[in-house]
Amino acid sequence: MKSLASGTSTSAAEVVGISKFGVWVYAAGKEFFLPYEDFPWFRDAKVSSVYNLMFYNEFHLHWPDLDIDIDTRAIEHPENYPLIYK
């Protein structure tokens, strides 16, 4: 007997807050903080663009208006992802 192909993910992601220090995102049952110091692309972005967030494959955060893609695993374990924006 073969298993059926996986369906579409029902997990959602959303921006839950924007502060003068960074952006708060809830995804895959976890809350992540994206400080402007490490994620400067959000600092001067339009609020509507920051809130326009898509979530794919349980790890992939995508902001289409800003052309930003972030893997949640890189937020949790930055030591495993040495290529960092400077």
C-alpha positions as CSV (number, residue, x, y, z in Angstrom):
1,M,0.0,0.0,0.0
2,K,1.3,3.4,-0.9
3,S,0.7,6.6,1.0
4,L,-1.0,9.5,-0.8
5,A,0.9,12.6,-1.7
6,S,1.1,15.3,1.0
7,G,-1.6,18.0,0.7
8,T,-1.3,21.7,1.0
9,S,0.0,22.9,4.3
10,T,-2.6,24.3,6.7
11,S,0.0,26.1,8.8
12,A,-0.1,29.8,8.5
13,A,2.3,32.6,9.1
14,E,1.6,36.2,10.0
15,V,3.3,39.3,11.0
16,V,2.1,39.9,14.5
17,G,3.9,43.2,15.3
18,I,6.2,45.9,14.1
19,S,8.2,47.9,16.6
20,K,11.0,50.4,16.4
21,F,13.4,47.5,17.0
22,G,12.1,44.9,14.4
23,V,9.4,42.7,13.2
24,W,7.6,39.9,15.0
25,V,6.4,36.9,12.9
26,Y,4.4,33.9,14.0
27,A,4.9,30.8,11.8
28,A,4.7,27.0,12.2
29,G,3.6,27.4,15.9
30,K,6.6,29.6,16.8
31,E,7.2,33.3,17.2
32,F,10.3,34.8,15.6
33,F,11.8,38.3,16.1
34,L,13.5,39.8,13.1
35,P,15.6,42.7,14.5
36,Y,16.4,45.5,12.0
37,E,20.0,45.1,13.0
38,D,20.0,41.7,11.3
39,F,17.2,42.2,8.8
40,P,17.6,45.8,7.6
41,W,15.3,45.4,4.6
42,F,12.2,45.8,6.9
43,R,13.3,49.1,8.5
44,D,12.0,51.5,5.9
45,A,9.5,49.2,4.2
46,K,5.9,50.2,3.9
47,V,3.8,48.6,6.7
48,S,1.4,47.0,4.1
49,S,4.4,45.3,2.4
50,V,5.7,43.9,5.7
51,Y,2.3,42.5,6.5
52,N,2.1,40.9,3.1
53,L,3.7,37.6,4.1
54,M,3.4,34.2,2.4
55,F,4.5,30.9,4.0
56,Y,5.6,27.8,2.2
57,N,6.9,24.3,3.1
58,E,6.8,24.8,6.8
59,F,10.1,26.9,6.7
60,H,10.0,29.4,3.9
61,L,8.8,33.0,4.7
62,H,8.3,35.1,1.7
63,W,7.5,38.8,1.3
64,P,6.5,39.2,-2.3
65,D,6.3,43.1,-2.3
66,L,9.8,43.3,-0.8
67,D,11.4,40.3,-2.7
68,I,12.6,38.9,0.7
69,D,12.9,35.2,1.4
70,I,13.9,33.9,4.8
71,D,14.1,30.3,6.1
72,T,12.9,30.0,9.7
73,R,15.7,27.5,10.4
74,A,18.2,30.3,9.6
75,I,16.5,32.5,12.2
76,E,16.6,29.8,14.8
77,H,20.1,28.6,14.1
78,P,22.1,31.4,12.4
79,E,25.4,29.6,13.1
80,N,24.4,27.0,10.4
81,Y,23.9,29.7,7.8
82,P,27.1,31.7,7.6
83,L,26.2,33.9,4.7
84,I,24.8,37.0,6.4
85,Y,24.0,40.4,5.0
86,K,26.5,43.0,6.2
